[in-house]
Structures are given as C-alpha cells and as structure tokens.
Amino acid sequence: MAETGLQSDKSLGLGLVFGVVAIIGALVMFIASADQLTTGWGFALAMIAGSIAVAVIHIFS
C-alpha cells in the first residue's frame, strides 16, 4: 500500500537559496581581496549562509 501525504520542498528550496548566498559571499571575498574588511565580511557571509543552508536541510527533512 502506498503512503500518501504532503511533502514539502522547503528544505531543498531554502538550502539552495542559502547556498547561493554563500557563493555570493565567497565571490565577494575573492573579488575584494585587496580590502581586508570587505574580505572578512564576505567570509562571514559565506560561513553563516553555508551553515544555515546545512541546518535548514536537516530541520525540514
């Protein structure tokens, strides 16, 4: 017998969104390599968004 139920793609969608934000943070870090403050903010954005992306996938699965 097949189980029926609602499945949400929230984990996939939010994981992808925060993954893209993490990539943007890494690009900021790469492009602004001459300015240490901007590089630091890019690194912080990449690490926080990456962590949230992994957490969201686990929370909504």
WOSULGI-V99077 format. One record per pair of residues at least 24 apart in sequence whose C-alpha atoms are under 7 Angstrom apart, sorted by sequence separation. I is the first residue (numbers start at 1). GAP is how many residues later the second one is. D is the distance in Angstrom with one decimal. If there is no record, write none. Layout:
i & gap & d
I & GAP & D
I & GAP & D
This chain:
i & gap & d
22 & 24 & 4.0
21 & 25 & 7.0
22 & 25 & 6.8
22 & 27 & 5.0
21 & 28 & 6.1
22 & 28 & 5.4
19 & 30 & 6.7
18 & 31 & 5.2
19 & 31 & 6.0
18 & 32 & 6.4
18 & 34 & 6.8
19 & 34 & 5.9
18 & 35 & 5.0
15 & 38 & 4.4
14 & 39 & 6.8
15 & 39 & 6.7
15 & 41 & 6.1
14 & 42 & 6.7
15 & 42 & 5.9
11 & 45 & 5.8
12 & 45 & 6.6
11 & 46 & 4.6
11 & 49 & 5.1
10 & 50 & 6.7
11 & 50 & 6.4
